[in-house]
Amino acid sequence: MASSSRSLLTLFPDLNESTRERTGAVALETQPSAPEFAPLNFPMRSVEQRMAVQSDMEANQYTLKSLTANGLCKQLCLRLFPQLSSVSFVTEPSCGLKKSADVGSSNSVEWEALEMEHRAYAFLVRALTTFTPKDCIAEAISASSTDNFPEESIQNTLDPRDRVLRRASYWSSKGQSDPSVPETLIYKVTGNLCVITEISVQPFLAYFQPGFPIYSANSVRFRMGHPRSPEDVESDPRNLPLQHPADDKFIWTHTSQEFPMTQENYLQKFQLPEPVICIGGFLQIELLGRVQRQEMDGLFYICVSYVEVMGQSLFPAFDVKNIEPSGKLLLKYNPEVQHCASSISSYRQPLATSPNMLRDNLRGLELLLNMLHGNAPDHEHNDWDDDDDNDNDLDLVPM
């Protein structure tokens, strides 16, 4: 365990002074007092084995207290997903609304706030780095323009079929003489907190027009965010008119790079360089540049037949709410939820008491520290259904 303590201090020289000066102490003088842990009795065959396990447990507890007191799980979340910087409050169902605690306070209430924040961000780290992407689009919200409503509504882009009831299924913009005029499509994803990895768009091929033209865009860009005002959207997003723009009703907290789109009729996949948290649950697809002119009127159009969004909803374990009039975001964490979107496993696990479980917890602590130091895991290979041997890699919170 000595190596784990050294790793904590080596990787994070910016920890508070009392943490740097003591590698074997259990309490942090400058931090809120943490609850004491009762001695553990292990059914071991020798006194030496009991002492070794007890020593590992004390070192594990000390490192956990250091993680909690210094907010390292929150730091890791913010480093991996900067979009979380808009969250100012964290709460659990059993607690009231609490702002991030001051680390220097010795008040037990402040320590409880630190523990609650640590629990939330520790589970969030695990949820955001271990999941299998799936289709997470929920419903269509609005389009910047629609040529013929409802026949060419944005609602049609949720159906992968080219034809529905013997009619072509697609969304069409209004025609423009200027090919540089952009269009936007807005969708609601599942839950108000969703990590997104890939967005796919299929341009529409007009098989009923001469030459079979494909009305693609020149490029696409993606924005994610939350409603500007809860009254405008959150009560019922379906109240927004599908055929009219609603971009001014949202605050976009993330904007992607531009991705080139080809003038071909297939589902074109645009993988984000890194997974992005959609805080608030709304996605805007910005279609930039028109490439196809319609023969009958000489105007440029953009038409989309299908849209797919890949990611993972974090609801119901996590939710987010816009707090008015401050405009701050509240992160709601429900530790009692056993599953999140049928994918996130329970995180309320007992404190490790066997040598193997201790080694797993210490390995998880090392993984957390390495991730915060910049060695993030490869998201493409993370899977909720990995072998059980890896389940404890990020189990950082004894509950």
Sequence and secondary structure as in RCSB ss.txt:
>XXXX:A:sequence
MASSSRSLLTLFPDLNESTRERTGAVALETQPSAPEFAPLNFPMRSVEQRMAVQSDMEANQYTLKSLTANGLCKQ
LCLRLFPQLSSVSFVTEPSCGLKKSADVGSSNSVEWEALEMEHRAYAFLVRALTTFTPKDCIAEAISASSTDNFP
EESIQNTLDPRDRVLRRASYWSSKGQSDPSVPETLIYKVTGNLCVITEISVQPFLAYFQPGFPIYSANSVRFRMG
HPRSPEDVESDPRNLPLQHPADDKFIWTHTSQEFPMTQENYLQKFQLPEPVICIGGFLQIELLGRVQRQEMDGLF
YICVSYVEVMGQSLFPAFDVKNIEPSGKLLLKYNPEVQHCASSISSYRQPLATSPNMLRDNLRGLELLLNMLHGN
APDHEHNDWDDDDDNDNDLDLVPM
>XXXX:A:secstr
 HHHHHHHHHH TTS HHHHH SS SS TTS             SSHHHHHHHHHHHHHHHHHHHHHHHHTHHHH
HHHHH GGGGGEEEEE TTS  EE   TT   HHHHHHHHHHHHHHHHHHHHHHS   EE EEEEEEES  SSTT
TT GGGGG   SEETTEE  EE   BSSTT  EEEEEEESSSEEEEEEEEEEE B TTSTT  B  EEEEEEEEE
EESSHHHHTT GGGS TTS  GGGEEEEEE   EE  SSSS EEEEEEEEEEEESSEEEEEEEEE EE TTT  E
E EEEEEEEEEEE TTTEEEEEETTTTEEEEEE TT S BTTTB         SHHHHHHHHHHHHHHHHHHTT 
   GGG  TTS GGGTTTT     
